[in-house]
Amino acid sequence: MAKTRLHVFRLTLSSDPKNVRKVEQFLKRINRRRPLDEIQFHKLMVSVTEAVNNAIVHGNKADPTKTVEVRCELLDSVVRITVKDQGHGFQPETVDNPLKEENLLRENGRGIFLMRTLMDRVDFARTEKGMELELWLDLKK
């Protein structure tokens, strides 16, 4: 994927679940700079909202003294979104498959599945300061 950076956007949120709603305005700002088609915008909206919600609720345990950082890099033909929390992290491979029969009625566990389905690449990394998630969307598809 191309890596020539065109523009960077940043958003820092306190870990209050109400702050998830700020993702839409953040993505609209990005969309004004680099217009996305309706499908691309929807993919980003669902994926980034899930990532930020997970960071607030699961990563930072909704502790308002902790923050979630969202960074968007507009590259030649790619959007790369990074979401960082200040939690203890987790092992993404241990998250149950929401499509298995025993998990179909569970109220949680679909966020990572949705991100992996909608994005072209999803990377997780545990850092000294928490968990970091990268979402990649190829704009040439």
C-alpha positions as CSV (number, residue, x, y, z in Angstrom):
1,M,0.0,0.0,0.0
2,A,1.2,3.5,-0.8
3,K,2.7,5.4,2.0
4,T,3.1,9.0,0.9
5,R,1.4,11.1,3.6
6,L,-0.9,13.8,2.4
7,H,-2.6,14.9,5.6
8,V,-2.9,13.9,9.3
9,F,-5.9,14.4,11.6
10,R,-6.0,13.9,15.4
11,L,-8.7,13.4,18.0
12,T,-8.2,12.9,21.7
13,L,-11.1,11.8,23.8
14,S,-11.6,11.2,27.5
15,S,-12.9,7.7,28.2
16,D,-16.5,8.5,28.6
17,P,-18.7,6.3,26.4
18,K,-20.7,9.4,25.3
19,N,-17.6,10.6,23.4
20,V,-18.0,7.8,20.8
21,R,-20.4,10.1,19.1
22,K,-17.5,12.5,18.3
23,V,-16.2,9.9,15.8
24,E,-18.7,10.9,13.1
25,Q,-17.7,14.6,13.1
26,F,-14.0,13.5,13.0
27,L,-14.7,11.4,10.0
28,K,-16.7,14.1,8.3
29,R,-13.7,16.4,8.7
30,I,-11.6,13.8,7.0
31,N,-14.2,13.3,4.3
32,R,-14.1,17.1,3.5
33,R,-10.4,16.9,2.9
34,R,-10.4,13.6,1.0
35,P,-14.0,12.8,-0.3
36,L,-14.8,9.1,0.1
37,D,-17.6,7.3,-1.6
38,E,-20.6,6.3,0.5
39,I,-19.4,2.7,1.0
40,Q,-15.9,3.8,2.1
41,F,-17.3,6.3,4.5
42,H,-19.6,3.7,6.0
43,K,-16.8,1.2,6.4
44,L,-14.7,3.8,8.2
45,M,-17.7,5.0,10.4
46,V,-18.5,1.5,11.6
47,S,-14.9,0.4,12.1
48,V,-13.6,3.5,13.8
49,T,-16.7,3.7,16.0
50,E,-16.2,0.1,17.1
51,A,-12.5,0.7,17.7
52,V,-13.1,3.8,19.8
53,N,-15.9,2.2,21.8
54,N,-13.7,-0.8,22.5
55,A,-10.8,1.4,23.6
56,I,-13.1,3.4,25.9
57,V,-15.1,0.6,27.4
58,H,-12.8,-2.4,27.3
59,G,-9.3,-0.8,27.2
60,N,-9.7,2.1,29.5
61,K,-12.7,0.6,31.5
62,A,-14.6,3.9,31.0
63,D,-12.1,5.7,33.3
64,P,-12.5,9.4,32.4
65,T,-9.0,10.1,33.6
66,K,-7.7,8.0,30.7
67,T,-7.7,9.0,27.1
68,V,-8.2,7.5,23.7
69,E,-6.1,8.9,20.8
70,V,-7.3,8.6,17.2
71,R,-5.0,9.5,14.4
72,C,-5.9,9.5,10.7
73,E,-3.3,9.6,8.0
74,L,-4.5,10.2,4.4
75,L,-2.0,8.6,2.2
76,D,-1.9,8.4,-1.7
77,S,-4.5,5.7,-1.9
78,V,-5.0,4.6,1.6
79,V,-6.6,5.8,4.8
80,R,-4.8,4.6,8.0
81,I,-6.5,5.1,11.3
82,T,-4.7,4.5,14.6
83,V,-6.6,4.1,17.8
84,K,-4.6,4.0,21.1
85,D,-5.9,3.4,24.6
86,Q,-4.3,3.3,28.0
87,G,-5.5,-0.1,29.1
88,H,-3.7,-3.3,29.8
89,G,-4.3,-4.8,26.4
90,F,-5.6,-8.2,25.3
91,Q,-4.8,-11.0,22.9
92,P,-7.0,-10.4,19.8
93,E,-6.7,-14.1,18.8
94,T,-8.5,-15.1,22.0
95,V,-11.7,-13.2,21.1
96,D,-14.5,-15.6,20.4
97,N,-15.9,-15.9,16.9
98,P,-19.3,-14.1,17.0
99,L,-20.5,-16.4,14.1
100,K,-20.2,-19.6,16.2
101,E,-23.6,-20.9,17.3
102,E,-22.8,-20.5,21.0
103,N,-21.9,-16.8,20.5
104,L,-24.8,-15.7,18.3
105,L,-26.9,-14.3,21.1
106,R,-24.1,-12.6,23.0
107,E,-24.4,-8.9,23.3
108,N,-20.7,-8.2,22.7
109,G,-17.8,-9.6,20.7
110,R,-18.7,-8.3,17.2
111,G,-16.5,-5.2,17.0
112,I,-13.3,-6.9,16.0
113,F,-15.1,-9.1,13.6
114,L,-16.7,-6.1,11.9
115,M,-13.4,-4.2,11.7
116,R,-11.7,-7.2,10.1
117,T,-14.6,-7.7,7.7
118,L,-14.8,-4.0,6.6
119,M,-11.2,-3.0,6.6
120,D,-8.4,-4.1,4.2
121,R,-6.0,-4.6,7.1
122,V,-6.3,-4.6,10.9
123,D,-3.3,-4.7,13.2
124,F,-3.1,-4.9,17.0
125,A,-0.1,-4.0,19.1
126,R,0.4,-3.9,22.8
127,T,2.6,-0.9,23.8
128,E,4.1,0.5,27.0
129,K,1.1,2.9,27.3
130,G,-1.7,0.6,26.3
131,M,-3.2,-1.1,23.2
132,E,-2.8,0.3,19.7
133,L,-5.0,-0.6,16.7
134,E,-4.4,0.2,13.1
135,L,-7.2,0.2,10.5
136,W,-6.3,0.4,6.8
137,L,-8.7,1.2,4.0
138,D,-7.5,0.9,0.4
139,L,-9.2,3.6,-1.6
140,K,-8.5,2.1,-4.9
141,K,-10.8,-0.9,-4.3
